[in-house]
Amino acid sequence: PCSIKDDMDQVYAAFNKCDVVVLATPTYFWTLSGQLKCTIDRLFAVMEASPDRKIPQKDCILMVSAGGTIRDEDIHWYDTLVQNLQWNSIGKVLAHNCLKAGAVKDKAEFTQAEKMGKDL
């Protein structure tokens, strides 16, 4: 649906078919990754293609890992996104202090994420 022809066409197709959107990202410089933000911004084309100018309702999960702490602003961004798109948040996994590769495997958040996946 976007005038820019790139790999995002595959994302649009998957997005239109999926029941659950999992927004998974590390934090970079104390905020969600630019890659995630750009992908969400590009969903504007889905809205533009819809006769009622709406993005399809989806269930949604937020998964964030951070070397330090995860800021309230990131949670607020997600909550605002979910509210404005009329999506249904079915969970958040927030893994703090995961600076080293594999550090999340020793945390309760890893088990939480695994359980969420199985429950889908």
C-alpha positions as CSV (number, residue, x, y, z in Angstrom):
1,P,0.0,0.0,0.0
2,C,3.0,2.4,0.3
3,S,4.4,4.4,-2.6
4,I,7.9,3.3,-1.5
5,K,8.6,-0.2,-2.9
6,D,10.9,-2.1,-0.6
7,D,10.9,-4.9,1.9
8,M,8.1,-3.3,3.9
9,D,5.7,-4.8,1.4
10,Q,6.4,-8.2,3.1
11,V,5.7,-6.6,6.5
12,Y,2.4,-5.2,5.2
13,A,1.3,-8.7,4.0
14,A,2.3,-10.3,7.3
15,F,0.7,-7.5,9.3
16,N,-2.6,-7.9,7.4
17,K,-2.7,-11.7,8.1
18,C,-1.5,-11.7,11.7
19,D,-3.7,-11.8,14.8
20,V,-1.0,-10.6,17.2
21,V,1.6,-7.9,16.8
22,V,4.8,-8.4,18.9
23,L,6.7,-5.2,19.2
24,A,10.2,-6.4,20.3
25,T,13.1,-4.1,20.6
26,P,16.2,-3.3,22.5
27,T,16.6,0.2,23.9
28,Y,19.2,2.5,22.2
29,F,20.2,5.7,23.9
30,W,17.4,5.4,26.5
31,T,14.5,4.8,24.0
32,L,13.0,2.3,21.7
33,S,14.9,1.5,18.6
34,G,14.6,3.6,15.5
35,Q,14.0,0.5,13.5
36,L,10.8,-0.3,15.4
37,K,9.6,3.3,15.3
38,C,10.1,3.5,11.6
39,T,8.2,0.3,11.0
40,I,5.3,1.6,13.1
41,D,5.4,4.9,11.2
42,R,5.2,3.1,7.9
43,L,2.0,1.4,8.9
44,F,0.5,4.8,8.1
45,A,0.2,3.4,4.5
46,V,-2.1,0.7,5.8
47,M,-4.4,3.3,7.3
48,E,-4.3,5.4,4.1
49,A,-5.4,2.3,2.1
50,S,-8.3,1.6,4.3
51,P,-11.7,3.1,3.3
52,D,-12.4,4.2,6.9
53,R,-8.8,5.3,7.4
54,K,-8.2,2.8,10.2
55,I,-5.5,0.3,10.9
56,P,-6.9,-3.2,11.6
57,Q,-7.5,-4.0,15.3
58,K,-4.9,-6.4,16.6
59,D,-3.8,-7.9,19.9
60,C,-0.4,-6.6,20.8
61,I,2.6,-7.5,23.1
62,L,5.6,-5.2,24.0
63,M,9.0,-6.8,24.6
64,V,11.9,-4.6,25.5
65,S,15.4,-5.3,26.7
66,A,17.7,-2.7,28.1
67,G,21.3,-2.6,29.4
68,G,20.0,-0.4,32.2
69,T,16.5,0.6,33.0
70,I,13.5,1.0,30.8
71,R,12.1,4.4,31.0
72,D,8.4,5.3,31.6
73,E,8.3,7.2,28.3
74,D,8.7,3.9,26.4
75,I,5.8,2.4,28.2
76,H,3.8,5.5,27.7
77,W,4.6,5.4,23.9
78,Y,3.3,1.8,23.7
79,D,0.2,2.5,25.8
80,T,-0.6,5.6,23.6
81,L,-0.1,3.6,20.4
82,V,-2.3,0.8,21.6
83,Q,-5.0,3.2,22.7
84,N,-5.0,5.3,19.5
85,L,-5.0,2.3,17.2
86,Q,-7.6,0.6,19.3
87,W,-5.4,-2.5,19.7
88,N,-5.7,-4.8,22.7
89,S,-2.5,-5.1,24.8
90,I,-2.1,-8.6,26.0
91,G,1.2,-8.1,27.8
92,K,4.5,-6.4,28.3
93,V,7.9,-8.0,29.0
94,L,10.4,-5.5,30.2
95,A,13.9,-6.9,30.7
96,H,16.2,-4.5,32.6
97,N,19.9,-4.8,33.1
98,C,20.6,-7.1,30.1
99,L,23.8,-5.5,28.8
100,K,25.6,-8.7,28.0
101,A,24.5,-11.0,25.3
102,G,22.4,-13.8,26.7
103,A,21.8,-12.0,30.0
104,V,18.0,-12.2,29.6
105,K,18.1,-16.0,29.8
106,D,18.8,-15.8,33.5
107,K,15.9,-13.5,34.2
108,A,12.2,-14.0,35.1
109,E,11.3,-12.0,32.0
110,F,12.7,-14.8,29.8
111,T,10.2,-17.2,31.3
112,Q,7.5,-14.7,31.1
113,A,8.1,-14.2,27.4
114,E,8.3,-17.9,26.8
115,K,4.9,-18.4,28.6
116,M,3.3,-15.6,26.6
117,G,4.5,-17.2,23.3
118,K,3.1,-20.6,24.3
119,D,-0.2,-19.0,25.4
120,L,-0.8,-17.6,22.0
